[in-house]
Amino acid sequence: FWLETVSGEIRLRLTPPRGSGGLTGKVVVVDAGHGGRDSGANHGGVMEKTVALQTAQRLANELSKAGTSVVMTRADDTFVNLSERPEIANRARADLFVSVHYNSNTVANSRSGTIVFYHKRDPQGMLLAECVRAAIAKKNRLPCMGIWSDQRIYQSGFAVLRGATMPAVLLELGFLNHATDRALSVRPDFQQDMAEAVVRGIKEYFGE
């Protein structure tokens, strides 16, 4: 792998090993949500930006091991504008864009589980989301809340999905204001399970 600085942003690129399987040659952008001055959800001493980056790094590693070339929108605790995140993927001519987040709501301990978002009614985004959801459901220790269009949250959808020119999903891997989800979010084994599941879903999407 190598680090590169483009327009002031640090990117981590992992190159696929020679002779690897069906994902060889694919380019996937892994976007760790929030970062820097934007902590995201923050409950019980757990910041979304931290667990999102940890999980995204595990996902990048698993994708690389599967033969994928990975670009990370951030490799450390750096702030990256929402509009810049999908633009990184567009410039890289990525095959897929995956944004990693953890959730929160207004009432503590009222919701628990994972959601995979896609943009509006994009058919390829929906297919990718369903493949990833199904793979997560097989290993998840939390309820699976299904796939949702980002229009359920904002009429225009999420900026990071809206700006991507390739199939894109946004993962919400648990509610940080739910005690069970929060406890799992910081566990390396949970983060690893989620990373491996997402890779399995991506393989299914590509027909492997």
GUKOLTOR-454879 format. One record per residue (C-alpha): residue number from 1; x, y, z; residue in three letters. Coordinates in nm, 2 decimals. Layout:
% residues N
    nr       px       py       pz   rest
   NUM        X        Y        Z    ALA
...
***
This chain:
% residues 208
    nr       px       py       pz   rest
     1     0.00     0.00     0.00    PHE
     2     0.10     0.37    -0.02    TRP
     3    -0.02     0.70     0.11    LEU
     4    -0.08     0.99    -0.13    GLU
     5    -0.17     1.35    -0.06    THR
     6    -0.42     1.50    -0.31    VAL
     7    -0.57     1.85    -0.26    SER
     8    -0.46     1.84     0.10    GLY
     9    -0.63     1.50     0.17    GLU
    10    -0.45     1.19     0.27    ILE
    11    -0.55     0.87     0.09    ARG
    12    -0.45     0.51     0.16    LEU
    13    -0.43     0.29    -0.15    ARG
    14    -0.39    -0.08    -0.12    LEU
    15    -0.29    -0.27    -0.43    THR
    16    -0.43    -0.61    -0.51    PRO
    17    -0.20    -0.91    -0.48    PRO
    18    -0.10    -1.09    -0.80    ARG
    19    -0.31    -1.39    -0.89    GLY
    20    -0.59    -1.31    -0.65    SER
    21    -0.96    -1.39    -0.72    GLY
    22    -1.26    -1.24    -0.89    GLY
    23    -1.23    -0.89    -0.73    LEU
    24    -0.89    -0.83    -0.89    THR
    25    -0.89    -0.51    -1.08    GLY
    26    -1.19    -0.37    -0.91    LYS
    27    -1.16    -0.03    -0.74    VAL
    28    -1.36     0.03    -0.43    VAL
    29    -1.36     0.36    -0.23    VAL
    30    -1.41     0.31     0.14    VAL
    31    -1.53     0.62     0.32    ASP
    32    -1.50     0.64     0.69    ALA
    33    -1.77     0.87     0.81    GLY
    34    -1.70     1.20     0.98    HIS
    35    -1.35     1.28     1.11    GLY
    36    -1.15     1.57     1.25    GLY
    37    -1.38     1.84     1.40    ARG
    38    -1.68     1.63     1.30    ASP
    39    -1.72     1.35     1.56    SER
    40    -2.05     1.22     1.43    GLY
    41    -2.26     1.05     1.70    ALA
    42    -2.10     1.06     2.04    ASN
    43    -2.24     0.85     2.33    HIS
    44    -2.09     0.68     2.63    GLY
    45    -1.74     0.79     2.55    GLY
    46    -1.76     0.64     2.20    VAL
    47    -1.73     0.87     1.90    MET
    48    -1.86     0.76     1.56    GLU
    49    -1.56     0.90     1.37    LYS
    50    -1.33     0.66     1.57    THR
    51    -1.53     0.34     1.53    VAL
    52    -1.62     0.42     1.17    ALA
    53    -1.25     0.46     1.08    LEU
    54    -1.15     0.14     1.27    GLN
    55    -1.42    -0.05     1.08    THR
    56    -1.33     0.11     0.75    ALA
    57    -0.97     0.02     0.79    GLN
    58    -1.06    -0.34     0.85    ARG
    59    -1.29    -0.33     0.55    LEU
    60    -1.01    -0.19     0.33    ALA
    61    -0.77    -0.46     0.45    ASN
    62    -1.02    -0.74     0.37    GLU
    63    -1.10    -0.59     0.03    LEU
    64    -0.73    -0.57    -0.05    SER
    65    -0.68    -0.93     0.06    LYS
    66    -0.96    -1.03    -0.19    ALA
    67    -0.77    -0.86    -0.47    GLY
    68    -0.94    -0.52    -0.48    THR
    69    -0.77    -0.18    -0.52    SER
    70    -0.89     0.03    -0.23    VAL
    71    -0.89     0.41    -0.19    VAL
    72    -0.98     0.55     0.15    MET
    73    -1.13     0.90     0.17    THR
    74    -0.94     0.93     0.50    ARG
    75    -0.68     0.72     0.67    ALA
    76    -0.67     0.91     1.00    ASP
    77    -0.87     1.15     1.21    ASP
    78    -0.90     1.41     0.93    THR
    79    -1.20     1.62     0.83    PHE
    80    -1.31     1.57     0.47    VAL
    81    -1.60     1.76     0.32    ASN
    82    -1.91     1.57     0.23    LEU
    83    -1.89     1.67    -0.14    SER
    84    -1.52     1.57    -0.16    GLU
    85    -1.58     1.21    -0.05    ARG
    86    -1.77     1.09    -0.36    PRO
    87    -1.55     1.31    -0.58    GLU
    88    -1.25     1.10    -0.46    ILE
    89    -1.44     0.80    -0.59    ALA
    90    -1.53     0.97    -0.92    ASN
    91    -1.17     1.08    -0.98    ARG
    92    -1.05     0.72    -0.91    ALA
    93    -1.31     0.59    -1.15    ARG
    94    -1.41     0.35    -0.87    ALA
    95    -1.64     0.05    -0.93    ASP
    96    -1.81     0.10    -0.59    LEU
    97    -1.84     0.35    -0.31    PHE
    98    -1.90     0.23     0.05    VAL
    99    -1.95     0.47     0.33    SER
   100    -1.91     0.34     0.69    VAL
   101    -2.11     0.49     0.98    HIS
   102    -2.27     0.41     1.31    TYR
   103    -2.61     0.54     1.39    ASN
   104    -2.79     0.74     1.66    SER
   105    -3.14     0.86     1.73    ASN
   106    -3.32     1.09     1.97    THR
   107    -3.42     0.83     2.24    VAL
   108    -3.15     0.63     2.40    ALA
   109    -3.19     0.25     2.39    ASN
   110    -3.50     0.27     2.17    SER
   111    -3.35     0.13     1.85    ARG
   112    -3.09    -0.14     1.78    SER
   113    -2.96    -0.28     1.46    GLY
   114    -2.80    -0.23     1.12    THR
   115    -2.92    -0.05     0.81    ILE
   116    -2.78    -0.04     0.45    VAL
   117    -2.88     0.27     0.26    PHE
   118    -2.88     0.33    -0.12    TYR
   119    -2.95     0.64    -0.31    HIS
   120    -3.31     0.71    -0.41    LYS
   121    -3.43     0.43    -0.63    ARG
   122    -3.10     0.36    -0.81    ASP
   123    -3.13    -0.01    -0.91    PRO
   124    -2.76    -0.09    -0.89    GLN
   125    -2.74     0.07    -0.55    GLY
   126    -3.04    -0.13    -0.44    MET
   127    -2.88    -0.45    -0.56    LEU
   128    -2.55    -0.37    -0.39    LEU
   129    -2.74    -0.28    -0.07    ALA
   130    -2.93    -0.61    -0.07    GLU
   131    -2.62    -0.82    -0.13    CYS
   132    -2.44    -0.64     0.16    VAL
   133    -2.75    -0.66     0.39    ARG
   134    -2.79    -1.03     0.33    ALA
   135    -2.42    -1.10     0.41    ALA
   136    -2.43    -0.88     0.72    ILE
   137    -2.75    -1.06     0.84    ALA
   138    -2.56    -1.40     0.84    LYS
   139    -2.30    -1.28     1.09    LYS
   140    -2.47    -0.99     1.26    ASN
   141    -2.52    -1.00     1.64    ARG
   142    -2.77    -0.71     1.61    LEU
   143    -3.12    -0.69     1.44    PRO
   144    -3.11    -0.63     1.07    CYS
   145    -3.33    -0.34     0.99    MET
   146    -3.30    -0.40     0.61    GLY
   147    -3.21    -0.17     0.32    ILE
   148    -3.35     0.18     0.30    TRP
   149    -3.35     0.45     0.04    SER
   150    -3.17     0.76     0.16    ASP
   151    -3.49     0.95     0.07    GLN
   152    -3.64     0.81     0.39    ARG
   153    -3.41     1.06     0.57    ILE
   154    -3.37     1.35     0.32    TYR
   155    -3.57     1.42     0.01    GLN
   156    -3.25     1.48    -0.19    SER
   157    -3.08     1.18    -0.03    GLY
   158    -2.74     1.16     0.14    PHE
   159    -2.47     1.39    -0.01    ALA
   160    -2.21     1.12    -0.02    VAL
   161    -2.44     0.88    -0.22    LEU
   162    -2.59     1.16    -0.43    ARG
   163    -2.25     1.27    -0.56    GLY
   164    -2.12     0.92    -0.65    ALA
   165    -2.13     0.82    -1.02    THR
   166    -2.10     0.45    -0.94    MET
   167    -2.31     0.22    -0.73    PRO
   168    -2.29     0.34    -0.37    ALA
   169    -2.41     0.24    -0.02    VAL
   170    -2.39     0.38     0.32    LEU
   171    -2.37     0.14     0.62    LEU
   172    -2.51     0.21     0.96    GLU
   173    -2.37    -0.06     1.17    LEU
   174    -2.55     0.00     1.50    GLY
   175    -2.69     0.27     1.73    PHE
   176    -2.43     0.43     1.95    LEU
   177    -2.69     0.55     2.19    ASN
   178    -2.80     0.19     2.25    HIS
   179    -2.60     0.02     2.51    ALA
   180    -2.58    -0.32     2.33    THR
   181    -2.49    -0.17     2.00    ASP
   182    -2.23     0.07     2.15    ARG
   183    -2.06    -0.21     2.34    ALA
   184    -2.02    -0.41     2.02    LEU
   185    -1.91    -0.11     1.81    SER
   186    -1.57    -0.09     1.99    VAL
   187    -1.50    -0.46     1.98    ARG
   188    -1.24    -0.56     1.72    PRO
   189    -1.42    -0.89     1.65    ASP
   190    -1.75    -0.72     1.57    PHE
   191    -1.57    -0.47     1.34    GLN
   192    -1.39    -0.76     1.17    GLN
   193    -1.72    -0.95     1.13    ASP
   194    -1.88    -0.65     0.97    MET
   195    -1.58    -0.60     0.74    ALA
   196    -1.58    -0.96     0.63    GLU
   197    -1.95    -0.96     0.57    ALA
   198    -1.94    -0.65     0.35    VAL
   199    -1.67    -0.81     0.14    VAL
   200    -1.89    -1.12     0.10    ARG
   201    -2.18    -0.90    -0.01    GLY
   202    -1.96    -0.72    -0.26    ILE
   203    -1.85    -1.05    -0.40    LYS
   204    -2.21    -1.16    -0.44    GLU
   205    -2.29    -0.83    -0.61    TYR
   206    -2.01    -0.90    -0.87    PHE
   207    -2.14    -1.26    -0.91    GLY
   208    -1.85    -1.43    -0.74    GLU
***
